[in-house]
Amino acid sequence: MLKHHNEKSVTAIKENPYLLIGFGMSFEDADKLAITIFDRDEDEPKRLSMR
């Protein structure tokens, strides 16, 4: 799927892993990835806006 996207897409996902919801990932999975892999806080505004 990402082969059709450029480096800007990868950068955007690194900055906001919750964008993966738009690719079909569940909130729970995107949240787990954001917190464990990207070291995001549970009270991050991007997270709270997706709930």
CHARMM internal coordinates of N, CA and C (Angstrom, degrees):
IC EDIT
DIST 1 N 1 CA 1.4432
DIST 1 CA 1 C 1.5236
ANGL 1 N 1 CA 1 C 110.31
DIST 1 C 2 N 1.3186
ANGL 1 CA 1 C 2 N 118.80
DIHE 1 N 1 CA 1 C 2 N -44.67
DIST 2 N 2 CA 1.4522
ANGL 1 C 2 N 2 CA 120.21
DIHE 1 CA 1 C 2 N 2 CA -177.84
DIST 2 CA 2 C 1.5220
ANGL 2 N 2 CA 2 C 112.89
DIHE 1 C 2 N 2 CA 2 C -72.94
DIST 2 C 3 N 1.3241
ANGL 2 CA 2 C 3 N 118.49
DIHE 2 N 2 CA 2 C 3 N -10.63
DIST 3 N 3 CA 1.4572
ANGL 2 C 3 N 3 CA 119.39
DIHE 2 CA 2 C 3 N 3 CA 178.23
DIST 3 CA 3 C 1.5240
ANGL 3 N 3 CA 3 C 110.94
DIHE 2 C 3 N 3 CA 3 C -65.16
DIST 3 C 4 N 1.3086
ANGL 3 CA 3 C 4 N 117.70
DIHE 3 N 3 CA 3 C 4 N -17.61
DIST 4 N 4 CA 1.4582
ANGL 3 C 4 N 4 CA 122.10
DIHE 3 CA 3 C 4 N 4 CA 178.71
DIST 4 CA 4 C 1.5240
ANGL 4 N 4 CA 4 C 112.11
DIHE 3 C 4 N 4 CA 4 C -91.76
DIST 4 C 5 N 1.3075
ANGL 4 CA 4 C 5 N 117.00
DIHE 4 N 4 CA 4 C 5 N 1.56
DIST 5 N 5 CA 1.4530
ANGL 4 C 5 N 5 CA 122.02
DIHE 4 CA 4 C 5 N 5 CA -178.54
DIST 5 CA 5 C 1.5172
ANGL 5 N 5 CA 5 C 109.38
DIHE 4 C 5 N 5 CA 5 C -117.72
DIST 5 C 6 N 1.3136
ANGL 5 CA 5 C 6 N 115.89
DIHE 5 N 5 CA 5 C 6 N 157.48
DIST 6 N 6 CA 1.4611
ANGL 5 C 6 N 6 CA 119.01
DIHE 5 CA 5 C 6 N 6 CA -179.32
DIST 6 CA 6 C 1.5269
ANGL 6 N 6 CA 6 C 110.56
DIHE 5 C 6 N 6 CA 6 C -101.66
DIST 6 C 7 N 1.3078
ANGL 6 CA 6 C 7 N 115.80
DIHE 6 N 6 CA 6 C 7 N -172.94
DIST 7 N 7 CA 1.4651
ANGL 6 C 7 N 7 CA 122.03
DIHE 6 CA 6 C 7 N 7 CA -177.25
DIST 7 CA 7 C 1.5291
ANGL 7 N 7 CA 7 C 111.92
DIHE 6 C 7 N 7 CA 7 C -60.37
DIST 7 C 8 N 1.3271
ANGL 7 CA 7 C 8 N 117.82
DIHE 7 N 7 CA 7 C 8 N -27.62
DIST 8 N 8 CA 1.4676
ANGL 7 C 8 N 8 CA 120.26
DIHE 7 CA 7 C 8 N 8 CA 178.96
DIST 8 CA 8 C 1.5296
ANGL 8 N 8 CA 8 C 110.64
DIHE 7 C 8 N 8 CA 8 C -63.49
DIST 8 C 9 N 1.3130
ANGL 8 CA 8 C 9 N 116.87
DIHE 8 N 8 CA 8 C 9 N -35.67
DIST 9 N 9 CA 1.4671
ANGL 8 C 9 N 9 CA 120.38
DIHE 8 CA 8 C 9 N 9 CA 177.94
DIST 9 CA 9 C 1.5197
ANGL 9 N 9 CA 9 C 110.85
DIHE 8 C 9 N 9 CA 9 C -66.03
DIST 9 C 10 N 1.3155
ANGL 9 CA 9 C 10 N 116.14
DIHE 9 N 9 CA 9 C 10 N -43.30
DIST 10 N 10 CA 1.4663
ANGL 9 C 10 N 10 CA 120.69
DIHE 9 CA 9 C 10 N 10 CA 179.58
DIST 10 CA 10 C 1.5255
ANGL 10 N 10 CA 10 C 109.88
DIHE 9 C 10 N 10 CA 10 C -63.97
DIST 10 C 11 N 1.3255
ANGL 10 CA 10 C 11 N 116.21
DIHE 10 N 10 CA 10 C 11 N -43.26
DIST 11 N 11 CA 1.4659
ANGL 10 C 11 N 11 CA 120.68
DIHE 10 CA 10 C 11 N 11 CA 178.55
DIST 11 CA 11 C 1.5235
ANGL 11 N 11 CA 11 C 110.70
DIHE 10 C 11 N 11 CA 11 C -62.07
DIST 11 C 12 N 1.3192
ANGL 11 CA 11 C 12 N 117.20
DIHE 11 N 11 CA 11 C 12 N -42.63
DIST 12 N 12 CA 1.4663
ANGL 11 C 12 N 12 CA 121.33
DIHE 11 CA 11 C 12 N 12 CA -179.94
DIST 12 CA 12 C 1.5239
ANGL 12 N 12 CA 12 C 110.53
DIHE 11 C 12 N 12 CA 12 C -61.90
DIST 12 C 13 N 1.3227
ANGL 12 CA 12 C 13 N 117.27
DIHE 12 N 12 CA 12 C 13 N -41.05
DIST 13 N 13 CA 1.4713
ANGL 12 C 13 N 13 CA 120.92
DIHE 12 CA 12 C 13 N 13 CA 179.44
DIST 13 CA 13 C 1.5206
ANGL 13 N 13 CA 13 C 110.84
DIHE 12 C 13 N 13 CA 13 C -67.99
DIST 13 C 14 N 1.3211
ANGL 13 CA 13 C 14 N 117.23
DIHE 13 N 13 CA 13 C 14 N -38.02
DIST 14 N 14 CA 1.4617
ANGL 13 C 14 N 14 CA 119.98
DIHE 13 CA 13 C 14 N 14 CA 176.78
DIST 14 CA 14 C 1.5267
ANGL 14 N 14 CA 14 C 110.64
DIHE 13 C 14 N 14 CA 14 C -63.74
DIST 14 C 15 N 1.3298
ANGL 14 CA 14 C 15 N 117.23
DIHE 14 N 14 CA 14 C 15 N -36.20
DIST 15 N 15 CA 1.4628
ANGL 14 C 15 N 15 CA 121.25
DIHE 14 CA 14 C 15 N 15 CA 179.95
DIST 15 CA 15 C 1.5264
ANGL 15 N 15 CA 15 C 111.58
DIHE 14 C 15 N 15 CA 15 C -76.59
DIST 15 C 16 N 1.3254
ANGL 15 CA 15 C 16 N 116.40
DIHE 15 N 15 CA 15 C 16 N -32.01
DIST 16 N 16 CA 1.4615
ANGL 15 C 16 N 16 CA 120.55
DIHE 15 CA 15 C 16 N 16 CA -178.62
DIST 16 CA 16 C 1.5326
ANGL 16 N 16 CA 16 C 109.08
DIHE 15 C 16 N 16 CA 16 C -144.90
DIST 16 C 17 N 1.3292
ANGL 16 CA 16 C 17 N 117.49
DIHE 16 N 16 CA 16 C 17 N 85.35
DIST 17 N 17 CA 1.4672
ANGL 16 C 17 N 17 CA 120.66
DIHE 16 CA 16 C 17 N 17 CA -178.22
DIST 17 CA 17 C 1.5275
ANGL 17 N 17 CA 17 C 113.65
DIHE 16 C 17 N 17 CA 17 C -59.44
DIST 17 C 18 N 1.3096
ANGL 17 CA 17 C 18 N 117.26
DIHE 17 N 17 CA 17 C 18 N -17.22
DIST 18 N 18 CA 1.4631
ANGL 17 C 18 N 18 CA 120.64
DIHE 17 CA 17 C 18 N 18 CA -179.66
DIST 18 CA 18 C 1.5219
ANGL 18 N 18 CA 18 C 111.82
DIHE 17 C 18 N 18 CA 18 C -71.08
DIST 18 C 19 N 1.3236
ANGL 18 CA 18 C 19 N 117.76
DIHE 18 N 18 CA 18 C 19 N -11.26
DIST 19 N 19 CA 1.4658
ANGL 18 C 19 N 19 CA 120.98
DIHE 18 CA 18 C 19 N 19 CA 173.34
DIST 19 CA 19 C 1.5214
ANGL 19 N 19 CA 19 C 111.00
DIHE 18 C 19 N 19 CA 19 C -63.20
DIST 19 C 20 N 1.3204
ANGL 19 CA 19 C 20 N 117.20
DIHE 19 N 19 CA 19 C 20 N -21.38
DIST 20 N 20 CA 1.4604
ANGL 19 C 20 N 20 CA 120.95
DIHE 19 CA 19 C 20 N 20 CA 179.37
DIST 20 CA 20 C 1.5225
ANGL 20 N 20 CA 20 C 112.28
DIHE 19 C 20 N 20 CA 20 C -63.40
DIST 20 C 21 N 1.3037
ANGL 20 CA 20 C 21 N 117.07
DIHE 20 N 20 CA 20 C 21 N -19.48
DIST 21 N 21 CA 1.4665
ANGL 20 C 21 N 21 CA 120.67
DIHE 20 CA 20 C 21 N 21 CA 176.12
DIST 21 CA 21 C 1.5282
ANGL 21 N 21 CA 21 C 109.36
DIHE 20 C 21 N 21 CA 21 C -60.79
DIST 21 C 22 N 1.3260
ANGL 21 CA 21 C 22 N 116.12
DIHE 21 N 21 CA 21 C 22 N -35.61
DIST 22 N 22 CA 1.4601
ANGL 21 C 22 N 22 CA 120.85
DIHE 21 CA 21 C 22 N 22 CA 177.62
DIST 22 CA 22 C 1.5210
ANGL 22 N 22 CA 22 C 113.73
DIHE 21 C 22 N 22 CA 22 C -67.08
DIST 22 C 23 N 1.3304
ANGL 22 CA 22 C 23 N 117.45
DIHE 22 N 22 CA 22 C 23 N -17.59
DIST 23 N 23 CA 1.4535
ANGL 22 C 23 N 23 CA 122.59
DIHE 22 CA 22 C 23 N 23 CA 176.59
DIST 23 CA 23 C 1.5236
ANGL 23 N 23 CA 23 C 111.27
DIHE 22 C 23 N 23 CA 23 C -94.94
DIST 23 C 24 N 1.3247
ANGL 23 CA 23 C 24 N 117.16
DIHE 23 N 23 CA 23 C 24 N 5.68
DIST 24 N 24 CA 1.4557
ANGL 23 C 24 N 24 CA 120.99
DIHE 23 CA 23 C 24 N 24 CA 176.69
DIST 24 CA 24 C 1.5182
ANGL 24 N 24 CA 24 C 115.44
DIHE 23 C 24 N 24 CA 24 C 103.43
DIST 24 C 25 N 1.3175
ANGL 24 CA 24 C 25 N 118.43
DIHE 24 N 24 CA 24 C 25 N -0.44
DIST 25 N 25 CA 1.4623
ANGL 24 C 25 N 25 CA 120.71
DIHE 24 CA 24 C 25 N 25 CA 178.60
DIST 25 CA 25 C 1.5293
ANGL 25 N 25 CA 25 C 108.76
DIHE 24 C 25 N 25 CA 25 C -75.63
DIST 25 C 26 N 1.3056
ANGL 25 CA 25 C 26 N 116.90
DIHE 25 N 25 CA 25 C 26 N 142.40
DIST 26 N 26 CA 1.4644
ANGL 25 C 26 N 26 CA 119.75
DIHE 25 CA 25 C 26 N 26 CA 178.35
DIST 26 CA 26 C 1.5260
ANGL 26 N 26 CA 26 C 109.98
DIHE 25 C 26 N 26 CA 26 C -70.70
DIST 26 C 27 N 1.3307
ANGL 26 CA 26 C 27 N 115.84
DIHE 26 N 26 CA 26 C 27 N 158.00
DIST 27 N 27 CA 1.4645
ANGL 26 C 27 N 27 CA 119.70
DIHE 26 CA 26 C 27 N 27 CA 177.01
DIST 27 CA 27 C 1.5230
ANGL 27 N 27 CA 27 C 110.03
DIHE 26 C 27 N 27 CA 27 C -58.98
DIST 27 C 28 N 1.3161
ANGL 27 CA 27 C 28 N 116.66
DIHE 27 N 27 CA 27 C 28 N -42.37
DIST 28 N 28 CA 1.4554
ANGL 27 C 28 N 28 CA 120.92
DIHE 27 CA 27 C 28 N 28 CA -177.65
DIST 28 CA 28 C 1.5300
ANGL 28 N 28 CA 28 C 111.30
DIHE 27 C 28 N 28 CA 28 C -59.76
DIST 28 C 29 N 1.3334
ANGL 28 CA 28 C 29 N 117.46
DIHE 28 N 28 CA 28 C 29 N -43.28
DIST 29 N 29 CA 1.4649
ANGL 28 C 29 N 29 CA 120.77
DIHE 28 CA 28 C 29 N 29 CA -179.90
DIST 29 CA 29 C 1.5278
ANGL 29 N 29 CA 29 C 111.26
DIHE 28 C 29 N 29 CA 29 C -70.78
DIST 29 C 30 N 1.3244
ANGL 29 CA 29 C 30 N 117.26
DIHE 29 N 29 CA 29 C 30 N -42.51
DIST 30 N 30 CA 1.4646
ANGL 29 C 30 N 30 CA 120.51
DIHE 29 CA 29 C 30 N 30 CA 178.12
DIST 30 CA 30 C 1.5262
ANGL 30 N 30 CA 30 C 110.18
DIHE 29 C 30 N 30 CA 30 C -63.94
DIST 30 C 31 N 1.3145
ANGL 30 CA 30 C 31 N 116.53
DIHE 30 N 30 CA 30 C 31 N -37.97
DIST 31 N 31 CA 1.4591
ANGL 30 C 31 N 31 CA 121.32
DIHE 30 CA 30 C 31 N 31 CA 179.36
DIST 31 CA 31 C 1.5228
ANGL 31 N 31 CA 31 C 110.74
DIHE 30 C 31 N 31 CA 31 C -65.84
DIST 31 C 32 N 1.3270
ANGL 31 CA 31 C 32 N 116.60
DIHE 31 N 31 CA 31 C 32 N -44.65
DIST 32 N 32 CA 1.4635
ANGL 31 C 32 N 32 CA 120.93
DIHE 31 CA 31 C 32 N 32 CA 178.52
DIST 32 CA 32 C 1.5336
ANGL 32 N 32 CA 32 C 110.11
DIHE 31 C 32 N 32 CA 32 C -60.63
DIST 32 C 33 N 1.3142
ANGL 32 CA 32 C 33 N 117.12
DIHE 32 N 32 CA 32 C 33 N -43.86
DIST 33 N 33 CA 1.4587
ANGL 32 C 33 N 33 CA 121.80
DIHE 32 CA 32 C 33 N 33 CA 178.52
DIST 33 CA 33 C 1.5245
ANGL 33 N 33 CA 33 C 110.62
DIHE 32 C 33 N 33 CA 33 C -63.05
DIST 33 C 34 N 1.3255
ANGL 33 CA 33 C 34 N 116.56
DIHE 33 N 33 CA 33 C 34 N -45.71
DIST 34 N 34 CA 1.4670
ANGL 33 C 34 N 34 CA 120.99
DIHE 33 CA 33 C 34 N 34 CA -178.59
DIST 34 CA 34 C 1.5255
ANGL 34 N 34 CA 34 C 111.45
DIHE 33 C 34 N 34 CA 34 C -60.98
DIST 34 C 35 N 1.3167
ANGL 34 CA 34 C 35 N 116.43
DIHE 34 N 34 CA 34 C 35 N -42.27
DIST 35 N 35 CA 1.4629
ANGL 34 C 35 N 35 CA 120.54
DIHE 34 CA 34 C 35 N 35 CA -176.08
DIST 35 CA 35 C 1.5294
ANGL 35 N 35 CA 35 C 111.58
DIHE 34 C 35 N 35 CA 35 C -77.13
DIST 35 C 36 N 1.3355
ANGL 35 CA 35 C 36 N 117.80
DIHE 35 N 35 CA 35 C 36 N -42.58
DIST 36 N 36 CA 1.4609
ANGL 35 C 36 N 36 CA 119.64
DIHE 35 CA 35 C 36 N 36 CA -174.70
DIST 36 CA 36 C 1.5243
ANGL 36 N 36 CA 36 C 113.78
DIHE 35 C 36 N 36 CA 36 C -86.04
DIST 36 C 37 N 1.3087
ANGL 36 CA 36 C 37 N 117.74
DIHE 36 N 36 CA 36 C 37 N -41.06
DIST 37 N 37 CA 1.4638
ANGL 36 C 37 N 37 CA 121.06
DIHE 36 CA 36 C 37 N 37 CA -175.85
DIST 37 CA 37 C 1.5272
ANGL 37 N 37 CA 37 C 111.94
DIHE 36 C 37 N 37 CA 37 C -90.06
DIST 37 C 38 N 1.3287
ANGL 37 CA 37 C 38 N 115.85
DIHE 37 N 37 CA 37 C 38 N -45.64
DIST 38 N 38 CA 1.4581
ANGL 37 C 38 N 38 CA 120.51
DIHE 37 CA 37 C 38 N 38 CA -175.84
DIST 38 CA 38 C 1.5257
ANGL 38 N 38 CA 38 C 113.05
DIHE 37 C 38 N 38 CA 38 C -96.06
DIST 38 C 39 N 1.3311
ANGL 38 CA 38 C 39 N 116.65
DIHE 38 N 38 CA 38 C 39 N 4.16
DIST 39 N 39 CA 1.4602
ANGL 38 C 39 N 39 CA 123.42
DIHE 38 CA 38 C 39 N 39 CA 173.24
DIST 39 CA 39 C 1.5322
ANGL 39 N 39 CA 39 C 113.05
DIHE 38 C 39 N 39 CA 39 C 55.11
DIST 39 C 40 N 1.3298
ANGL 39 CA 39 C 40 N 115.95
DIHE 39 N 39 CA 39 C 40 N 44.75
DIST 40 N 40 CA 1.4677
ANGL 39 C 40 N 40 CA 121.31
DIHE 39 CA 39 C 40 N 40 CA 178.82
DIST 40 CA 40 C 1.5210
ANGL 40 N 40 CA 40 C 110.07
DIHE 39 C 40 N 40 CA 40 C -86.65
DIST 40 C 41 N 1.3240
ANGL 40 CA 40 C 41 N 115.36
DIHE 40 N 40 CA 40 C 41 N 154.79
DIST 41 N 41 CA 1.4628
ANGL 40 C 41 N 41 CA 121.03
DIHE 40 CA 40 C 41 N 41 CA 177.39
DIST 41 CA 41 C 1.5192
ANGL 41 N 41 CA 41 C 109.82
DIHE 40 C 41 N 41 CA 41 C -85.80
DIST 41 C 42 N 1.3210
ANGL 41 CA 41 C 42 N 115.60
DIHE 41 N 41 CA 41 C 42 N 151.92
DIST 42 N 42 CA 1.4610
ANGL 41 C 42 N 42 CA 120.34
DIHE 41 CA 41 C 42 N 42 CA 178.79
DIST 42 CA 42 C 1.5160
ANGL 42 N 42 CA 42 C 112.79
DIHE 41 C 42 N 42 CA 42 C -69.39
DIST 42 C 43 N 1.3297
ANGL 42 CA 42 C 43 N 117.87
DIHE 42 N 42 CA 42 C 43 N -17.71
DIST 43 N 43 CA 1.4705
ANGL 42 C 43 N 43 CA 119.98
DIHE 42 CA 42 C 43 N 43 CA 179.40
DIST 43 CA 43 C 1.5373
ANGL 43 N 43 CA 43 C 112.11
DIHE 42 C 43 N 43 CA 43 C -105.05
DIST 43 C 44 N 1.3301
ANGL 43 CA 43 C 44 N 116.63
DIHE 43 N 43 CA 43 C 44 N 19.57
DIST 44 N 44 CA 1.4566
ANGL 43 C 44 N 44 CA 121.23
DIHE 43 CA 43 C 44 N 44 CA 178.34
DIST 44 CA 44 C 1.5373
ANGL 44 N 44 CA 44 C 110.03
DIHE 43 C 44 N 44 CA 44 C -65.29
DIST 44 C 45 N 1.3142
ANGL 44 CA 44 C 45 N 117.98
DIHE 44 N 44 CA 44 C 45 N 134.47
DIST 45 N 45 CA 1.4751
ANGL 44 C 45 N 45 CA 120.65
DIHE 44 CA 44 C 45 N 45 CA -178.35
DIST 45 CA 45 C 1.5260
ANGL 45 N 45 CA 45 C 113.96
DIHE 44 C 45 N 45 CA 45 C -56.44
DIST 45 C 46 N 1.3249
ANGL 45 CA 45 C 46 N 119.17
DIHE 45 N 45 CA 45 C 46 N -37.18
DIST 46 N 46 CA 1.4639
ANGL 45 C 46 N 46 CA 120.95
DIHE 45 CA 45 C 46 N 46 CA 179.23
DIST 46 CA 46 C 1.5143
ANGL 46 N 46 CA 46 C 110.63
DIHE 45 C 46 N 46 CA 46 C -63.14
DIST 46 C 47 N 1.3121
ANGL 46 CA 46 C 47 N 116.83
DIHE 46 N 46 CA 46 C 47 N -36.04
DIST 47 N 47 CA 1.4502
ANGL 46 C 47 N 47 CA 120.96
DIHE 46 CA 46 C 47 N 47 CA 178.75
DIST 47 CA 47 C 1.5269
ANGL 47 N 47 CA 47 C 110.09
DIHE 46 C 47 N 47 CA 47 C -70.05
DIST 47 C 48 N 1.2934
ANGL 47 CA 47 C 48 N 115.55
DIHE 47 N 47 CA 47 C 48 N -46.28
DIST 48 N 48 CA 1.4565
ANGL 47 C 48 N 48 CA 119.82
DIHE 47 CA 47 C 48 N 48 CA -176.12
DIST 48 CA 48 C 1.5248
ANGL 48 N 48 CA 48 C 111.71
DIHE 47 C 48 N 48 CA 48 C -65.42
DIST 48 C 49 N 1.3392
ANGL 48 CA 48 C 49 N 117.29
DIHE 48 N 48 CA 48 C 49 N -30.06
DIST 49 N 49 CA 1.4638
ANGL 48 C 49 N 49 CA 119.27
DIHE 48 CA 48 C 49 N 49 CA 179.64
DIST 49 CA 49 C 1.5236
ANGL 49 N 49 CA 49 C 111.90
DIHE 48 C 49 N 49 CA 49 C -74.97
DIST 49 C 50 N 1.3343
ANGL 49 CA 49 C 50 N 117.85
DIHE 49 N 49 CA 49 C 50 N -16.83
DIST 50 N 50 CA 1.4580
ANGL 49 C 50 N 50 CA 121.78
DIHE 49 CA 49 C 50 N 50 CA -178.58
DIST 50 CA 50 C 1.5310
ANGL 50 N 50 CA 50 C 112.56
DIHE 49 C 50 N 50 CA 50 C -92.36
DIST 50 C 51 N 1.2994
ANGL 50 CA 50 C 51 N 116.80
DIHE 50 N 50 CA 50 C 51 N -14.70
DIST 51 N 51 CA 1.4669
ANGL 50 C 51 N 51 CA 119.81
DIHE 50 CA 50 C 51 N 51 CA -176.78
DIST 51 CA 51 C 1.4741
ANGL 51 N 51 CA 51 C 112.40
DIHE 50 C 51 N 51 CA 51 C -73.23
END
COOR INIT
IC SEED 1 N 1 CA 1 C
IC BUILD
